[in-house]
Every structure is written in structure tokens, then in C-alpha cells.
Amino acid sequence: MALDDNQLGSFLRTRREKVDAASAGVVDTTRRRVTGLRREELALLAGVTSWLRTTKTRS
């Protein structure tokens, strides 16, 4: 059973919201509008690039 984009996005968002930036070792120098890690921060910690997601969204 495959998840559609909206379900997958919701799942990933809920997981990112559960991780505090400070506890993940991310230095936060800006104000956050939402709780949790940003996509770019998660990608950096995971050792992957968020380029594909950004490029796919823009096209």
C-alpha cells in the first residue's frame, strides 16, 4: 500500500516536530515559527541533501 504525497508529508512533519533543535545539536540563531527541525536541518543531520525535494516542488 503506497502513501500519497500528502500522507507522506504529514507523517514526516509529525516526526520532525517531535525533535527539538537543541537536543539534536542544531545551533538555532533564528526565530522558529513552528516546533521541531526544519527539512534542511534534518537532511544535514541525516547526511543527505534536500535539493531533490526543493527542485521537485518548484517544477
N, CA, C, O and CB atoms as a CASP TS submission, in Angstrom:
PFRMAT TS
TARGET T0000
AUTHOR 0000-0000-0000
METHOD Language model
MODEL 1
PARENT N/A
ATOM      1  N   MET     1       0.843  -1.175   0.000  1.00  0.00           N
ATOM      2  CA  MET     1       0.000   0.000   0.000  1.00  0.00           C
ATOM      3  C   MET     1       0.889   1.239   0.000  1.00  0.00           C
ATOM      4  O   MET     1       1.685   1.430   0.919  1.00  0.00           O
ATOM      5  CB  MET     1      -0.960  -0.003   1.217  1.00  0.00           C
ATOM      6  N   ALA     2       0.762   2.066  -1.007  1.00  0.00           N
ATOM      7  CA  ALA     2       1.594   3.262  -1.144  1.00  0.00           C
ATOM      8  C   ALA     2       0.903   4.471  -0.522  1.00  0.00           C
ATOM      9  O   ALA     2      -0.315   4.625  -0.607  1.00  0.00           O
ATOM     10  CB  ALA     2       1.910   3.534  -2.626  1.00  0.00           C
ATOM     11  N   LEU     3       1.690   5.306   0.092  1.00  0.00           N
ATOM     12  CA  LEU     3       1.168   6.551   0.647  1.00  0.00           C
ATOM     13  C   LEU     3       1.167   7.622  -0.428  1.00  0.00           C
ATOM     14  O   LEU     3       2.113   7.709  -1.211  1.00  0.00           O
ATOM     15  CB  LEU     3       1.998   7.006   1.869  1.00  0.00           C
ATOM     16  N   ASP     4       0.129   8.435  -0.480  1.00  0.00           N
ATOM     17  CA  ASP     4       0.183   9.547  -1.418  1.00  0.00           C
ATOM     18  C   ASP     4       1.044  10.654  -0.811  1.00  0.00           C
ATOM     19  O   ASP     4       1.393  10.585   0.368  1.00  0.00           O
ATOM     20  CB  ASP     4      -1.251  10.070  -1.757  1.00  0.00           C
ATOM     21  N   ASP     5       1.390  11.674  -1.598  1.00  0.00           N
ATOM     22  CA  ASP     5       2.295  12.738  -1.160  1.00  0.00           C
ATOM     23  C   ASP     5       1.819  13.421   0.115  1.00  0.00           C
ATOM     24  O   ASP     5       2.633  13.741   0.981  1.00  0.00           O
ATOM     25  CB  ASP     5       2.451  13.767  -2.257  1.00  0.00           C
ATOM     26  N   ASN     6       0.532  13.647   0.243  1.00  0.00           N
ATOM     27  CA  ASN     6       0.011  14.346   1.408  1.00  0.00           C
ATOM     28  C   ASN     6       0.172  13.516   2.682  1.00  0.00           C
ATOM     29  O   ASN     6       0.537  14.056   3.726  1.00  0.00           O
ATOM     30  CB  ASN     6      -1.455  14.696   1.195  1.00  0.00           C
ATOM     31  N   GLN     7      -0.089  12.243   2.610  1.00  0.00           N
ATOM     32  CA  GLN     7       0.066  11.368   3.777  1.00  0.00           C
ATOM     33  C   GLN     7       1.530  11.250   4.177  1.00  0.00           C
ATOM     34  O   GLN     7       1.857  11.290   5.363  1.00  0.00           O
ATOM     35  CB  GLN     7      -0.513   9.975   3.489  1.00  0.00           C
ATOM     36  N   LEU     8       2.400  11.106   3.204  1.00  0.00           N
ATOM     37  CA  LEU     8       3.827  11.017   3.487  1.00  0.00           C
ATOM     38  C   LEU     8       4.329  12.321   4.097  1.00  0.00           C
ATOM     39  O   LEU     8       5.082  12.296   5.071  1.00  0.00           O
ATOM     40  CB  LEU     8       4.613  10.685   2.208  1.00  0.00           C
ATOM     41  N   GLY     9       3.927  13.443   3.547  1.00  0.00           N
ATOM     42  CA  GLY     9       4.315  14.739   4.082  1.00  0.00           C
ATOM     43  C   GLY     9       3.841  14.933   5.510  1.00  0.00           C
ATOM     44  O   GLY     9       4.578  15.448   6.351  1.00  0.00           O
ATOM     45  N   SER    10       2.631  14.529   5.779  1.00  0.00           N
ATOM     46  CA  SER    10       2.085  14.630   7.139  1.00  0.00           C
ATOM     47  C   SER    10       2.867  13.757   8.108  1.00  0.00           C
ATOM     48  O   SER    10       3.174  14.180   9.223  1.00  0.00           O
ATOM     49  CB  SER    10       0.603  14.232   7.156  1.00  0.00           C
ATOM     50  N   PHE    11       3.185  12.558   7.689  1.00  0.00           N
ATOM     51  CA  PHE    11       3.958  11.652   8.531  1.00  0.00           C
ATOM     52  C   PHE    11       5.327  12.241   8.860  1.00  0.00           C
ATOM     53  O   PHE    11       5.739  12.256  10.020  1.00  0.00           O
ATOM     54  CB  PHE    11       4.121  10.295   7.842  1.00  0.00           C
ATOM     55  N   LEU    12       6.027  12.725   7.842  1.00  0.00           N
ATOM     56  CA  LEU    12       7.355  13.287   8.059  1.00  0.00           C
ATOM     57  C   LEU    12       7.302  14.545   8.920  1.00  0.00           C
ATOM     58  O   LEU    12       8.172  14.753   9.766  1.00  0.00           O
ATOM     59  CB  LEU    12       8.014  13.599   6.727  1.00  0.00           C
ATOM     60  N   ARG    13       6.300  15.377   8.713  1.00  0.00           N
ATOM     61  CA  ARG    13       6.153  16.592   9.513  1.00  0.00           C
ATOM     62  C   ARG    13       5.951  16.271  10.994  1.00  0.00           C
ATOM     63  O   ARG    13       6.549  16.913  11.857  1.00  0.00           O
ATOM     64  CB  ARG    13       4.980  17.422   8.996  1.00  0.00           C
ATOM     65  N   THR    14       5.114  15.286  11.283  1.00  0.00           N
ATOM     66  CA  THR    14       4.875  14.928  12.688  1.00  0.00           C
ATOM     67  C   THR    14       6.141  14.395  13.345  1.00  0.00           C
ATOM     68  O   THR    14       6.368  14.629  14.532  1.00  0.00           O
ATOM     69  CB  THR    14       3.755  13.886  12.793  1.00  0.00           C
ATOM     70  N   ARG    15       6.962  13.684  12.593  1.00  0.00           N
ATOM     71  CA  ARG    15       8.215  13.163  13.154  1.00  0.00           C
ATOM     72  C   ARG    15       9.212  14.296  13.385  1.00  0.00           C
ATOM     73  O   ARG    15       9.897  14.310  14.407  1.00  0.00           O
ATOM     74  CB  ARG    15       8.828  12.098  12.218  1.00  0.00           C
ATOM     75  N   ARG    16       9.303  15.240  12.459  1.00  0.00           N
ATOM     76  CA  ARG    16      10.221  16.384  12.629  1.00  0.00           C
ATOM     77  C   ARG    16       9.812  17.247  13.810  1.00  0.00           C
ATOM     78  O   ARG    16      10.671  17.784  14.512  1.00  0.00           O
ATOM     79  CB  ARG    16      10.262  17.239  11.353  1.00  0.00           C
ATOM     80  N   GLU    17       8.504  17.389  14.041  1.00  0.00           N
ATOM     81  CA  GLU    17       8.008  18.221  15.136  1.00  0.00           C
ATOM     82  C   GLU    17       8.383  17.663  16.503  1.00  0.00           C
ATOM     83  O   GLU    17       8.455  18.408  17.481  1.00  0.00           O
ATOM     84  CB  GLU    17       6.505  18.361  15.040  1.00  0.00           C
ATOM     85  N   LYS    18       8.621  16.361  16.576  1.00  0.00           N
ATOM     86  CA  LYS    18       8.931  15.732  17.858  1.00  0.00           C
ATOM     87  C   LYS    18      10.374  15.926  18.294  1.00  0.00           C
ATOM     88  O   LYS    18      10.710  15.652  19.447  1.00  0.00           O
ATOM     89  CB  LYS    18       8.632  14.272  17.786  1.00  0.00           C
ATOM     90  N   VAL    19      11.245  16.399  17.384  1.00  0.00           N
ATOM     91  CA  VAL    19      12.657  16.563  17.695  1.00  0.00           C
ATOM     92  C   VAL    19      12.969  18.039  17.907  1.00  0.00           C
ATOM     93  O   VAL    19      12.771  18.864  17.015  1.00  0.00           O
ATOM     94  CB  VAL    19      13.539  15.976  16.573  1.00  0.00           C
ATOM     95  N   ASP    20      13.454  18.352  19.091  1.00  0.00           N
ATOM     96  CA  ASP    20      13.853  19.720  19.417  1.00  0.00           C
ATOM     97  C   ASP    20      15.218  19.997  18.784  1.00  0.00           C
ATOM     98  O   ASP    20      16.108  19.149  18.839  1.00  0.00           O
ATOM     99  CB  ASP    20      13.899  19.939  20.968  1.00  0.00           C
ATOM    100  N   ALA    21      15.388  21.173  18.187  1.00  0.00           N
ATOM    101  CA  ALA    21      16.643  21.520  17.517  1.00  0.00           C
ATOM    102  C   ALA    21      17.827  21.444  18.472  1.00  0.00           C
ATOM    103  O   ALA    21      18.879  20.915  18.112  1.00  0.00           O
ATOM    104  CB  ALA    21      16.553  22.919  16.914  1.00  0.00           C
ATOM    105  N   ALA    22      17.668  21.962  19.674  1.00  0.00           N
ATOM    106  CA  ALA    22      18.769  21.959  20.646  1.00  0.00           C
ATOM    107  C   ALA    22      19.166  20.542  21.032  1.00  0.00           C
ATOM    108  O   ALA    22      20.355  20.251  21.155  1.00  0.00           O
ATOM    109  CB  ALA    22      18.377  22.745  21.899  1.00  0.00           C
ATOM    110  N   SER    23      18.194  19.657  21.223  1.00  0.00           N
ATOM    111  CA  SER    23      18.517  18.284  21.608  1.00  0.00           C
ATOM    112  C   SER    23      19.158  17.506  20.459  1.00  0.00           C
ATOM    113  O   SER    23      19.836  16.505  20.688  1.00  0.00           O
ATOM    114  CB  SER    23      17.261  17.564  22.081  1.00  0.00           C
ATOM    115  N   ALA    24      18.944  17.963  19.225  1.00  0.00           N
ATOM    116  CA  ALA    24      19.561  17.322  18.067  1.00  0.00           C
ATOM    117  C   ALA    24      20.947  17.891  17.779  1.00  0.00           C
ATOM    118  O   ALA    24      21.651  17.413  16.890  1.00  0.00           O
ATOM    119  CB  ALA    24      18.671  17.481  16.841  1.00  0.00           C
ATOM    120  N   GLY    25      21.335  18.922  18.542  1.00  0.00           N
ATOM    121  CA  GLY    25      22.648  19.514  18.358  1.00  0.00           C
ATOM    122  C   GLY    25      22.696  20.595  17.292  1.00  0.00           C
ATOM    123  O   GLY    25      23.778  20.970  16.840  1.00  0.00           O
ATOM    124  N   VAL    26      21.551  21.097  16.889  1.00  0.00           N
ATOM    125  CA  VAL    26      21.483  22.153  15.885  1.00  0.00           C
ATOM    126  C   VAL    26      21.516  23.497  16.599  1.00  0.00           C
ATOM    127  O   VAL    26      20.704  23.758  17.487  1.00  0.00           O
ATOM    128  CB  VAL    26      20.200  22.017  15.002  1.00  0.00           C
ATOM    129  N   VAL    27      22.462  24.351  16.205  1.00  0.00           N
ATOM    130  CA  VAL    27      22.554  25.685  16.786  1.00  0.00           C
ATOM    131  C   VAL    27      21.487  26.545  16.132  1.00  0.00           C
ATOM    132  O   VAL    27      21.485  26.735  14.916  1.00  0.00           O
ATOM    133  CB  VAL    27      23.981  26.304  16.594  1.00  0.00           C
ATOM    134  N   ASP    28      20.587  27.058  16.946  1.00  0.00           N
ATOM    135  CA  ASP    28      19.469  27.847  16.427  1.00  0.00           C
ATOM    136  C   ASP    28      19.696  29.318  16.725  1.00  0.00           C
ATOM    137  O   ASP    28      19.696  29.733  17.884  1.00  0.00           O
ATOM    138  CB  ASP    28      18.130  27.373  17.033  1.00  0.00           C
ATOM    139  N   THR    29      19.889  30.105  15.673  1.00  0.00           N
ATOM    140  CA  THR    29      20.128  31.539  15.852  1.00  0.00           C
ATOM    141  C   THR    29      18.961  32.384  15.361  1.00  0.00           C
ATOM    142  O   THR    29      18.987  33.610  15.465  1.00  0.00           O
ATOM    143  CB  THR    29      21.393  31.950  15.127  1.00  0.00           C
ATOM    144  N   THR    30      17.946  31.730  14.832  1.00  0.00           N
ATOM    145  CA  THR    30      16.792  32.461  14.302  1.00  0.00           C
ATOM    146  C   THR    30      15.527  32.049  15.028  1.00  0.00           C
ATOM    147  O   THR    30      15.484  31.022  15.704  1.00  0.00           O
ATOM    148  CB  THR    30      16.639  32.218  12.793  1.00  0.00           C
ATOM    149  N   ARG    31      14.509  32.860  14.878  1.00  0.00           N
ATOM    150  CA  ARG    31      13.205  32.568  15.481  1.00  0.00           C
ATOM    151  C   ARG    31      12.494  31.488  14.664  1.00  0.00           C
ATOM    152  O   ARG    31      12.483  31.534  13.434  1.00  0.00           O
ATOM    153  CB  ARG    31      12.331  33.858  15.566  1.00  0.00           C
ATOM    154  N   ARG    32      11.916  30.540  15.345  1.00  0.00           N
ATOM    155  CA  ARG    32      11.183  29.462  14.665  1.00  0.00           C
ATOM    156  C   ARG    32       9.694  29.739  14.701  1.00  0.00           C
ATOM    157  O   ARG    32       9.148  30.131  15.732  1.00  0.00           O
ATOM    158  CB  ARG    32      11.486  28.095  15.313  1.00  0.00           C
ATOM    159  N   ARG    33       9.044  29.534  13.574  1.00  0.00           N
ATOM    160  CA  ARG    33       7.592  29.706  13.520  1.00  0.00           C
ATOM    161  C   ARG    33       6.863  28.443  13.924  1.00  0.00           C
ATOM    162  O   ARG    33       5.722  28.496  14.382  1.00  0.00           O
ATOM    163  CB  ARG    33       7.160  30.122  12.128  1.00  0.00           C
ATOM    164  N   VAL    34       7.521  27.303  13.754  1.00  0.00           N
ATOM    165  CA  VAL    34       6.928  26.022  14.145  1.00  0.00           C
ATOM    166  C   VAL    34       7.933  25.241  14.981  1.00  0.00           C
ATOM    167  O   VAL    34       9.132  25.521  14.946  1.00  0.00           O
ATOM    168  CB  VAL    34       6.494  25.200  12.894  1.00  0.00           C
ATOM    169  N   THR    35       7.445  24.271  15.725  1.00  0.00           N
ATOM    170  CA  THR    35       8.340  23.459  16.544  1.00  0.00           C
ATOM    171  C   THR    35       9.045  22.414  15.692  1.00  0.00           C
ATOM    172  O   THR    35       8.594  22.081  14.596  1.00  0.00           O
ATOM    173  CB  THR    35       7.564  22.783  17.681  1.00  0.00           C
ATOM    174  N   GLY    36      10.137  21.911  16.200  1.00  0.00           N
ATOM    175  CA  GLY    36      10.832  20.818  15.534  1.00  0.00           C
ATOM    176  C   GLY    36      11.899  21.260  14.568  1.00  0.00           C
ATOM    177  O   GLY    36      12.205  22.445  14.437  1.00  0.00           O
ATOM    178  N   LEU    37      12.464  20.264  13.888  1.00  0.00           N
ATOM    179  CA  LEU    37      13.528  20.516  12.927  1.00  0.00           C
ATOM    180  C   LEU    37      12.980  20.987  11.589  1.00  0.00           C
ATOM    181  O   LEU    37      11.885  20.602  11.178  1.00  0.00           O
ATOM    182  CB  LEU    37      14.361  19.268  12.732  1.00  0.00           C
ATOM    183  N   ARG    38      13.741  21.809  10.931  1.00  0.00           N
ATOM    184  CA  ARG    38      13.421  22.194   9.553  1.00  0.00           C
ATOM    185  C   ARG    38      13.889  21.072   8.623  1.00  0.00           C
ATOM    186  O   ARG    38      14.745  20.272   8.998  1.00  0.00           O
ATOM    187  CB  ARG    38      14.096  23.568   9.169  1.00  0.00           C
ATOM    188  N   ARG    39      13.327  21.014   7.409  1.00  0.00           N
ATOM    189  CA  ARG    39      13.719  19.971   6.450  1.00  0.00           C
ATOM    190  C   ARG    39      15.219  19.972   6.205  1.00  0.00           C
ATOM    191  O   ARG    39      15.851  18.916   6.173  1.00  0.00           O
ATOM    192  CB  ARG    39      12.980  20.160   5.124  1.00  0.00           C
ATOM    193  N   GLU    40      15.788  21.162   6.032  1.00  0.00           N
ATOM    194  CA  GLU    40      17.207  21.284   5.734  1.00  0.00           C
ATOM    195  C   GLU    40      18.064  20.784   6.898  1.00  0.00           C
ATOM    196  O   GLU    40      19.103  20.158   6.685  1.00  0.00           O
ATOM    197  CB  GLU    40      17.554  22.735   5.411  1.00  0.00           C
ATOM    198  N   GLU    41      17.626  21.061   8.128  1.00  0.00           N
ATOM    199  CA  GLU    41      18.372  20.610   9.305  1.00  0.00           C
ATOM    200  C   GLU    41      18.334  19.088   9.410  1.00  0.00           C
ATOM    201  O   GLU    41      19.347  18.459   9.715  1.00  0.00           O
ATOM    202  CB  GLU    41      17.800  21.248  10.587  1.00  0.00           C
ATOM    203  N   LEU    42      17.189  18.508   9.163  1.00  0.00           N
ATOM    204  CA  LEU    42      17.060  17.057   9.205  1.00  0.00           C
ATOM    205  C   LEU    42      17.936  16.413   8.131  1.00  0.00           C
ATOM    206  O   LEU    42      18.608  15.414   8.387  1.00  0.00           O
ATOM    207  CB  LEU    42      15.589  16.641   9.020  1.00  0.00           C
ATOM    208  N   ALA    43      17.927  16.985   6.936  1.00  0.00           N
ATOM    209  CA  ALA    43      18.750  16.464   5.846  1.00  0.00           C
ATOM    210  C   ALA    43      20.228  16.545   6.207  1.00  0.00           C
ATOM    211  O   ALA    43      20.984  15.608   5.948  1.00  0.00           O
ATOM    212  CB  ALA    43      18.475  17.237   4.544  1.00  0.00           C
ATOM    213  N   LEU    44      20.643  17.658   6.801  1.00  0.00           N
ATOM    214  CA  LEU    44      22.037  17.818   7.202  1.00  0.00           C
ATOM    215  C   LEU    44      22.430  16.766   8.232  1.00  0.00           C
ATOM    216  O   LEU    44      23.491  16.153   8.119  1.00  0.00           O
ATOM    217  CB  LEU    44      22.275  19.223   7.765  1.00  0.00           C
ATOM    218  N   LEU    45      21.588  16.554   9.227  1.00  0.00           N
ATOM    219  CA  LEU    45      21.872  15.555  10.257  1.00  0.00           C
ATOM    220  C   LEU    45      21.890  14.134   9.691  1.00  0.00           C
ATOM    221  O   LEU    45      22.639  13.280  10.166  1.00  0.00           O
ATOM    222  CB  LEU    45      20.839  15.651  11.372  1.00  0.00           C
ATOM    223  N   ALA    46      21.067  13.890   8.681  1.00  0.00           N
ATOM    224  CA  ALA    46      20.986  12.554   8.079  1.00  0.00           C
ATOM    225  C   ALA    46      22.075  12.324   7.036  1.00  0.00           C
ATOM    226  O   ALA    46      22.283  11.197   6.588  1.00  0.00           O
ATOM    227  CB  ALA    46      19.621  12.350   7.443  1.00  0.00           C
ATOM    228  N   GLY    47      22.772  13.403   6.648  1.00  0.00           N
ATOM    229  CA  GLY    47      23.832  13.270   5.652  1.00  0.00           C
ATOM    230  C   GLY    47      23.317  13.163   4.236  1.00  0.00           C
ATOM    231  O   GLY    47      23.988  12.603   3.369  1.00  0.00           O
ATOM    232  N   VAL    48      22.136  13.695   3.994  1.00  0.00           N
ATOM    233  CA  VAL    48      21.571  13.708   2.643  1.00  0.00           C
ATOM    234  C   VAL    48      21.286  15.150   2.248  1.00  0.00           C
ATOM    235  O   VAL    48      21.382  16.058   3.074  1.00  0.00           O
ATOM    236  CB  VAL    48      20.273  12.842   2.560  1.00  0.00           C
ATOM    237  N   THR    49      20.943  15.353   1.007  1.00  0.00           N
ATOM    238  CA  THR    49      20.650  16.695   0.541  1.00  0.00           C
ATOM    239  C   THR    49      19.149  16.886   0.403  1.00  0.00           C
ATOM    240  O   THR    49      18.426  15.943   0.083  1.00  0.00           O
ATOM    241  CB  THR    49      21.351  16.969  -0.789  1.00  0.00           C
ATOM    242  N   SER    50      18.683  18.090   0.641  1.00  0.00           N
ATOM    243  CA  SER    50      17.261  18.395   0.458  1.00  0.00           C
ATOM    244  C   SER    50      17.025  18.996  -0.920  1.00  0.00           C
ATOM    245  O   SER    50      15.923  19.460  -1.214  1.00  0.00           O
ATOM    246  CB  SER    50      16.762  19.359   1.555  1.00  0.00           C
ATOM    247  N   TRP    51      18.061  18.992  -1.774  1.00  0.00           N
ATOM    248  CA  TRP    51      17.972  19.569  -3.109  1.00  0.00           C
ATOM    249  C   TRP    51      16.848  18.937  -3.936  1.00  0.00           C
ATOM    250  O   TRP    51      16.098  19.660  -4.592  1.00  0.00           O
ATOM    251  CB  TRP    51      19.298  19.406  -3.831  1.00  0.00           C
ATOM    252  N   LEU    52      16.717  17.633  -3.922  1.00  0.00           N
ATOM    253  CA  LEU    52      15.718  16.958  -4.729  1.00  0.00           C
ATOM    254  C   LEU    52      14.317  17.388  -4.349  1.00  0.00           C
ATOM    255  O   LEU    52      13.501  17.675  -5.224  1.00  0.00           O
ATOM    256  CB  LEU    52      15.856  15.461  -4.591  1.00  0.00           C
ATOM    257  N   ARG    53      14.029  17.437  -3.090  1.00  0.00           N
ATOM    258  CA  ARG    53      12.701  17.864  -2.608  1.00  0.00           C
ATOM    259  C   ARG    53      12.417  19.284  -3.050  1.00  0.00           C
ATOM    260  O   ARG    53      11.318  19.571  -3.524  1.00  0.00           O
ATOM    261  CB  ARG    53      12.609  17.761  -1.069  1.00  0.00           C
ATOM    262  N   THR    54      13.375  20.172  -2.906  1.00  0.00           N
ATOM    263  CA  THR    54      13.188  21.572  -3.280  1.00  0.00           C
ATOM    264  C   THR    54      12.991  21.698  -4.782  1.00  0.00           C
ATOM    265  O   THR    54      12.111  22.432  -5.233  1.00  0.00           O
ATOM    266  CB  THR    54      14.387  22.421  -2.827  1.00  0.00           C
ATOM    267  N   THR    55      13.796  20.994  -5.554  1.00  0.00           N
ATOM    268  CA  THR    55      13.694  21.054  -7.007  1.00  0.00           C
ATOM    269  C   THR    55      12.373  20.486  -7.488  1.00  0.00           C
ATOM    270  O   THR    55      11.751  21.052  -8.386  1.00  0.00           O
ATOM    271  CB  THR    55      14.849  20.304  -7.652  1.00  0.00           C
ATOM    272  N   LYS    56      11.937  19.390  -6.913  1.00  0.00           N
ATOM    273  CA  LYS    56      10.681  18.753  -7.312  1.00  0.00           C
ATOM    274  C   LYS    56       9.499  19.699  -7.029  1.00  0.00           C
ATOM    275  O   LYS    56       8.567  19.793  -7.828  1.00  0.00           O
ATOM    276  CB  LYS    56      10.492  17.399  -6.560  1.00  0.00           C
ATOM    277  N   THR    57       9.551  20.390  -5.893  1.00  0.00           N
ATOM    278  CA  THR    57       8.462  21.289  -5.517  1.00  0.00           C
ATOM    279  C   THR    57       8.352  22.464  -6.476  1.00  0.00           C
ATOM    280  O   THR    57       7.247  22.901  -6.798  1.00  0.00           O
ATOM    281  CB  THR    57       8.664  21.798  -4.096  1.00  0.00           C
ATOM    282  N   ARG    58       9.484  22.977  -6.934  1.00  0.00           N
ATOM    283  CA  ARG    58       9.493  24.166  -7.793  1.00  0.00           C
ATOM    284  C   ARG    58       9.081  23.882  -9.223  1.00  0.00           C
ATOM    285  O   ARG    58       8.632  24.792  -9.920  1.00  0.00           O
ATOM    286  CB  ARG    58      10.854  24.780  -7.791  1.00  0.00           C
ATOM    287  N   SER    59       9.219  22.641  -9.685  1.00  0.00           N
ATOM    288  CA  SER    59       8.896  22.359 -11.081  1.00  0.00           C
ATOM    289  C   SER    59       7.457  21.995 -11.292  1.00  0.00           C
ATOM    290  O   SER    59       7.047  21.733 -12.423  1.00  0.00           O
ATOM    291  CB  SER    59       9.751  21.266 -11.593  1.00  0.00           C
TER
END
